[in-house]
Amino acid sequence: MHEYTSSARVWGLSCPGFPEEVSRARRWTRDILRGSPLAEDVELIVSELSANAVLHTASGQASGTFHLTLAVSPQVIALSVTDDGGTGTAPKVEHQDQDAEHGRGLNTVSALAHRVVVHGSHGGYTVTAELFTEAGPAGGHPC
């Protein structure tokens, strides 16, 4: 393969921060991943991360938005959701008891994904979930 050629494909979607946009994000993800054995897991992840952006950050305010990036290669599917910030704390996995009504979204994401990474900046947070395909990551070792 040529050094400047990649077999990865990348898609992006920006959504207004309305709750009904979460279903649009799910549909977009499902359409891209049609036929993939990981489609349902990624669809659930995009639902959780998009809902968190709308409910817990400035993305859900009057002029807020959230942004999705979906990268697909033979080895990995990576989904990132970037919010508009506005919170004093970074998203994190918190282990809740079984009766808790909130705080389980990132637990679900981390249970489905092989790796979850949170990046923060002055403009918000990006949560990336990576799911390795059957082929596994390049070289057979996790990144």
Contact map, one row per residue, 1 for C-alpha under 8 A:
11101000000000000000000000000000000000000000000000000000000000000000000000000000000000000000000000000000000000000000000000000000000000000000000
11111000000000000000000000000000000000000000000000000000000000000000000000000000000000000000000000000000000000000000000000000000000000000000000
11111100000000000000000000000000000000000000000000000000000000000000000000000000000000000000000000000000000000000000000000000000000000000000000
01111100000000000000000000000000000000000000000000000000000000000000000000000000000000000000000000000000000000000000000000000000000000000000000
11111110000000000000000000000000000000000000000000000000000000000000000000000000000000000000000000000000000000000000000000000000000000000000000
00111111000000000000000000000000000000000000000000000000000000000000000000000000000000000000000000000000000000000000000000000000000000000000000
00001111100000000000000000000000000000000000000000000000000000000000000011000000000000000000000000000000000000000000000000000000000000000000000
00000111110000000000000000000000000000000000000000000000000000000000001111000000000000000000000000000000000000000000000000000000000000000000000
00000011111000000000000000000000000000000000000000000000000000000000001110000000000000000000000000000000000000000000000000000000000000000000000
00000001111100000000000000000000000000000000000000000000000000000000111100000000000000000000000000000000000000000000000000000000000000000000000
00000000111110000000000000000000000000000000000000000000000000000000111000000000000000000000000000000000000000000000000000000000000000000000000
00000000011111000000000000000000000000000000000000000000000000000011110000000000000000000000000000000000000000000000000000000000000000000000000
00000000001111100000000010000000000000000000000000000000000000000011100000000000000000000000000000000000000000000000000000000000000000000000000
00000000000111110000000000000000000000000000000000000000000000001111000000000000000000000000000000000000000000000000000000000000000000000000000
00000000000011111100100010000000000000000000000000000000000000001110000000000000000000000000000000000000000000000000000000000000000000000000000
00000000000001111100100000000000000000000000000000000000001000111100000000000000000000000000000000000000000000000000000000000000000000000000000
00000000000000111110100000000000000000000000000000001100001111111100000000000000000000000000000000000000000000000000000000000000000000000000000
00000000000000111111110000000000000000000000000000000100000100000000000000000000000000000000000000000000000000000000000000000000000000000000000
00000000000000001111110000000000000000000000000000100110000100000000000000000000000000000000000000000000000000000000000000000000000000000000000
00000000000000000111111100000000000000000000000000000000000000000000000000000000000000000000000000000000000000000000000000000000000000000000000
00000000000000111111111110000000000000000000000000000000000000000000000000000000000000000000000000000000000000000000000000000000000000000000000
00000000000000000111111111000000000000000000011001100000000000000000000000000000000000000000000000000000000000000000000000000000000000000000000
00000000000000000001111111100000000000000000001000000000000000000000000000000000000000000000000000000000000000000000000000000000000000000000000
00000000000000000001111111110000000000000000000000000000000000000000000000000000000000000000000000000000000000000000000000000000000000000000000
00000000000010100000111111111000000000000000011001000000000000000001000000000000000000000000000000000000000000000000000000000000000000000000000
00000000000000000000011111111100000000000011011000000000000000000000000000000000000000000000000000000000000000000000000000000000000000000000000
00000000000000000000001111111110000000000010000000000000000000000000000000000000000000000000000000000000000000000000000000000000000000000000000
00000000000000000000000111111111000000000000000000000000000000000000000000000000000000000000000000000000000000000000000000000000000000000000000
00000000000000000000000011111111100000100110010000000000000000000000010000000000000000000000000000000000000000000000000000000000000000000000000
00000000000000000000000001111111110000110010000000000000000000000000000000000000000000000000000000000000000000000000000000000000000000000000000
00000000000000000000000000111111110000000000000000000000000000000000000000000000000000000000000000000000000000000000000000000000000000000000000
00000000000000000000000000011111110000000000000000000000000000000000000000000000000000000000000000000000000000000000000000000000000000000000000
00000000000000000000000000001111111101100000000000000000000000000000000000000000000000000000000000000000000000000000000000000000000000000000000
00000000000000000000000000000111111100100000000000000000000000000000000000000000000000000000000000000000000000000000000000000000000000000000000
00000000000000000000000000000000111110100000000000000000000000000000000000000000000000000000000000000000000000000000000000000000000000000000000
00000000000000000000000000000000111111100000000000000000000000000000000000000000000000000000000000000000000000000000000000000000000000000000000
00000000000000000000000000000000001111110000000000000000000000000000000000000000000000000000000000000000000000000000000000000000000000000000000
00000000000000000000000000000000100111111100000000000000000000000000000000000000000000000000000000000000000000000000000000000000001010000000000
00000000000000000000000000001100111111111110000000000000000000000000000000000000000000000000000000000000000000000000000000000000000000000000000
00000000000000000000000000000100000011111111000000000000000000000000000000000000000000000000000000000000000000000000000000000000000000000000000
00000000000000000000000000000000000001111111100000000000000000000000000000000000000000000000000000000000000000010000000000000000000000000000000
00000000000000000000000000001000000001111111110000000000000000000000000000000010000000000000000000000000000000000000000000000000000000000000000
00000000000000000000000001101100000000111111111000000000000000000000000000000000000000000000000000000000000000000000000000000000000000000000000
00000000000000000000000001000000000000011111111100000000000000000000000000000000000000000000000000000000000010000000000000000000000000000000000
00000000000000000000000000000000000000001111111110000000000000000000000000000000000000000000000000000000000110010000000000000000100000000000000
00000000000000000000010011001000000000000111111111000000000000000000000000000010100000000000000000000000000000000000000000000000000000000000000
00000000000000000000011011000000000000000011111111100000000000000000000000000000000000000000000000000000000000000000000000000000000000000000000
00000000000000000000000000000000000000000001111111110000000000000000000000000000000000000000000000000000110010000000000000000000000000000000000
00000000000000000000000000000000000000000000111111111000000000000000000000000000100000000000000000000000110000000000000000000010000000000000000
00000000000000000000010010000000000000000000011111111100000000000100000000000000100000000000000000000000000000000000000000000000000000000000000
00000000000000000010010000000000000000000000001111111110000000000000000000000000000000000000000000000000000000000000000000000000000000000000000
00000000000000000000000000000000000000000000000111111111100000000000000000000000000000000000000000000000100000000000000000000000000000000000000
00000000000000001000000000000000000000000000000011111111111100000100000000000000111100000000000000000000000000000000000000000000000000000000000
00000000000000001110000000000000000000000000000001111111111110000100000000000000001000000000000000000000000000000000000000000000000000000000000
00000000000000000010000000000000000000000000000000111111101100000000000000000000000000000000000000000000000000000000000000000000000000000000000
00000000000000000000000000000000000000000000000000011111111100000000000000000000000000100000000000000000000000000000000000000000000000000000000
00000000000000000000000000000000000000000000000000011111111110000000000000000000001111100000000000000000000000000000000000000000000000000000000
00000000000000000000000000000000000000000000000000001101111110010000000000000000001111100000000000000000000000000000000000000000000000000000000
00000000000000011000000000000000000000000000000000001111111110111100000000000000001110000000000000000000000000000000000000000000000000000000000
00000000000000001110000000000000000000000000000000001111111111111000000000000000000000000000000000000000000000000000000000000000000000000000000
00000000000000001000000000000000000000000000000000000100111111110000000000000000000000000000000000000000000000000000000000000000000000000000000
00000000000000001000000000000000000000000000000000000000000111110000000000000000000000000000000000000000000000000000000000000000000000000000000
00000000000000011000000000000000000000000000000000000000001111111000000000000000000000000000000000000000000000000000000000000000000000000000000
00000000000000011000000000000000000000000000000000000000011111111100000000000000000100000000000000000000000000000000000000000000000000000000000
00000000000001111000000000000000000000000000000000000000001100111110000000000000001100000000000000000000000000000000000000000000000000000000000
00000000000001111000000000000000000000000000000001001100001000011111000000000000111100000000000000000000000000000000000000000000000000000000000
00000000000111100000000000000000000000000000000000000000000000001111100000000001111000000000000000000000000000000000000000000000000000000000000
00000000000111000000000010000000000000000000000000000000000000000111110000000011110000000000000000000000000000000000000000000000000000000000000
00000000011110000000000000000000000000000000000000000000000000000011111000000111100000000000000000000000000000000000000000000000000000000000000
00000000011100000000000000001000000000000000000000000000000000000001111100001111000000000000000000000000000000000000000000000000000000000000000
00000001111000000000000000000000000000000000000000000000000000000000111110011110000000000000000000000000000000000000000000000000000000000000000
00000001110000000000000000000000000000000000000000000000000000000000011111011100000000000000000000000000000000000000000000000000000000000000000
00000011100000000000000000000000000000000000000000000000000000000000001111111000000000000000000000000000000000000000000000000000000000000000000
00000011000000000000000000000000000000000000000000000000000000000000000111110000000000000000000000000000000000000000000000000000000010100000000
00000000000000000000000000000000000000000000000000000000000000000000000011111000000000000000000000000000000000000000000000000000000111111100000
00000000000000000000000000000000000000000000000000000000000000000000001111111100000000000000000000000000000000000000000000000000011110011000000
00000000000000000000000000000000000000000000000000000000000000000000011110111110000000000000000000000000000000000000000000000000011110000000000
00000000000000000000000000000000000000000000000000000000000000000000111100011111000000000000000000000000000000000000000000000001111000000000000
00000000000000000000000000000000000000000100010000000000000000000001111000001111100000000000000000000000000000000000000000000001110000000000000
00000000000000000000000000000000000000000000000000000000000000000011110000000111110000000000000000000000000000000000000000000111100000000000000
00000000000000000000000000000000000000000000010011001000000000000111100000000011111000000000000000000000000000000000000000000111000000000000000
00000000000000000000000000000000000000000000000000001000000000000111000000000001111100000000000000000000000000000000000000011110000000000000000
00000000000000000000000000000000000000000000000000001100111000001110000000000000111110000000000000000000000000000000000000011100000000000000000
00000000000000000000000000000000000000000000000000001000111000011100000000000000011111000000000000000000000000000000000000111000000000000000000
00000000000000000000000000000000000000000000000000000000111000000000000000000000001111100000000000000000000000000000000001111000000000000000000
00000000000000000000000000000000000000000000000000000000110000000000000000000000000111110000000000000000000000000000000000010000000000000000000
00000000000000000000000000000000000000000000000000000001110000000000000000000000000011111100000000000000000000000000000000000000000000000000000
00000000000000000000000000000000000000000000000000000000000000000000000000000000000001111100000000000000000000000000000000000000000000000000000
00000000000000000000000000000000000000000000000000000000000000000000000000000000000000111110000000000000000000000000000000000000000000000000000
00000000000000000000000000000000000000000000000000000000000000000000000000000000000000111111000000000000000000000000010100001000000000000000000
00000000000000000000000000000000000000000000000000000000000000000000000000000000000000001111100000000000010000000000010000001010000000000000000
00000000000000000000000000000000000000000000000000000000000000000000000000000000000000000111110000000000010000000000010000000000000000000000000
00000000000000000000000000000000000000000000000000000000000000000000000000000000000000000011111000000001011001000000000000000000000000000000000
00000000000000000000000000000000000000000000000000000000000000000000000000000000000000000001111100000011011000000000000000000000000000000000000
00000000000000000000000000000000000000000000000000000000000000000000000000000000000000000000111110000011001000000000000000000000000000000000000
00000000000000000000000000000000000000000000000000000000000000000000000000000000000000000000011111110011000000000000000000000000000000000000000
00000000000000000000000000000000000000000000000000000000000000000000000000000000000000000000001111110000000000000000000000000000000000000000000
00000000000000000000000000000000000000000000000000000000000000000000000000000000000000000000000111110000000000000000000000000000000000000000000
00000000000000000000000000000000000000000000000000000000000000000000000000000000000000000000000111111000000000000000000000000000000000000000000
00000000000000000000000000000000000000000000000000000000000000000000000000000000000000000000000111111111000000000000000000000000000000000000000
00000000000000000000000000000000000000000000000000000000000000000000000000000000000000000000000000111111000000000000000000000000000000000000000
00000000000000000000000000000000000000000000000000000000000000000000000000000000000000000000000000011111100000000000000000000000000000000000000
00000000000000000000000000000000000000000000000000000000000000000000000000000000000000000000011100011111111000000000000000000000000000000000000
00000000000000000000000000000000000000000000000000000000000000000000000000000000000000000000111100011111111100000000000000000000000000000000000
00000000000000000000000000000000000000000000000110010000000000000000000000000000000000000000000000000111111110000000000000000000000000000000000
00000000000000000000000000000000000000000000000110000000000000000000000000000000000000000011110000000011111111000000000000000000000000000000000
00000000000000000000000000000000000000000000000000000000000000000000000000000000000000000000111000000011111111100000000000000000000000000000000
00000000000000000000000000000000000000000000100000000000000000000000000000000000000000000000000000000001111111110000000000000000000000000000000
00000000000000000000000000000000000000000001100100000000000000000000000000000000000000000000000000000000111111111001000000000000100000000000000
00000000000000000000000000000000000000000000000000000000000000000000000000000000000000000000100000000000011111111111000000000000100000000000000
00000000000000000000000000000000000000000000000000000000000000000000000000000000000000000000000000000000001111111100000000000000000000000000000
00000000000000000000000000000000000000001000100000000000000000000000000000000000000000000000000000000000000111111100000000000000001000000000000
00000000000000000000000000000000000000000000000000000000000000000000000000000000000000000000000000000000000011111111000000000000111000000000000
00000000000000000000000000000000000000000000000000000000000000000000000000000000000000000000000000000000000001111111000000000000111100000000000
00000000000000000000000000000000000000000000000000000000000000000000000000000000000000000000000000000000000001001111100000000000111000000000000
00000000000000000000000000000000000000000000000000000000000000000000000000000000000000000000000000000000000011001111110000000011110000000000000
00000000000000000000000000000000000000000000000000000000000000000000000000000000000000000000000000000000000000000011111000000011100000000000000
00000000000000000000000000000000000000000000000000000000000000000000000000000000000000000111000000000000000000000001111100001111000000000000000
00000000000000000000000000000000000000000000000000000000000000000000000000000000000000000000000000000000000000000000111110001110000000000000000
00000000000000000000000000000000000000000000000000000000000000000000000000000000000000000100000000000000000000000000011111111100000000000000000
00000000000000000000000000000000000000000000000000000000000000000000000000000000000000000000000000000000000000000000001111111000000000000000000
00000000000000000000000000000000000000000000000000000000000000000000000000000000000010000000000000000000000000000000000111110000000000000000000
00000000000000000000000000000000000000000000000000000000000000000000000000000000000110000000000000000000000000000000000111111000000000000000000
00000000000000000000000000000000000000000000000000000000000000000000000000000000011111000000000000000000000000000000000111111100000000000000000
00000000000000000000000000000000000000000000000000000000000000000000000000000000011110000110000000000000000000000000011110111110000000000000000
00000000000000000000000000000000000000000000000000000000000000000000000000000001111000000000000000000000000000000000011100011111000000000000000
00000000000000000000000000000000000000000000000010000000000000000000000000000001110000000010000000000000000000000001111000001111100000000000000
00000000000000000000000000000000000000000000000000000000000000000000000000000111100000000000000000000000000000000001110000000111110000000000000
00000000000000000000000000000000000000000000100000000000000000000000000000000111000000000000000000000000000011001111100000000011111000000000000
00000000000000000000000000000000000000000000000000000000000000000000000000011110000000000000000000000000000000001111000000000001111100000000000
00000000000000000000000000000000000001000000000000000000000000000000000000011100000000000000000000000000000000011110000000000000111110000000000
00000000000000000000000000000000000000000000000000000000000000000000000000111000000000000000000000000000000000000100000000000000011111111000000
00000000000000000000000000000000000001000000000000000000000000000000000001111000000000000000000000000000000000000000000000000000001111111000000
00000000000000000000000000000000000000000000000000000000000000000000000000100000000000000000000000000000000000000000000000000000000111110000000
00000000000000000000000000000000000000000000000000000000000000000000000001100000000000000000000000000000000000000000000000000000000111111000000
00000000000000000000000000000000000000000000000000000000000000000000000000110000000000000000000000000000000000000000000000000000000111111101110
00000000000000000000000000000000000000000000000000000000000000000000000000110000000000000000000000000000000000000000000000000000000110111111111
00000000000000000000000000000000000000000000000000000000000000000000000000100000000000000000000000000000000000000000000000000000000000011111100
00000000000000000000000000000000000000000000000000000000000000000000000000000000000000000000000000000000000000000000000000000000000000001111100
00000000000000000000000000000000000000000000000000000000000000000000000000000000000000000000000000000000000000000000000000000000000000011111110
00000000000000000000000000000000000000000000000000000000000000000000000000000000000000000000000000000000000000000000000000000000000000011111111
00000000000000000000000000000000000000000000000000000000000000000000000000000000000000000000000000000000000000000000000000000000000000011001111
00000000000000000000000000000000000000000000000000000000000000000000000000000000000000000000000000000000000000000000000000000000000000001000111
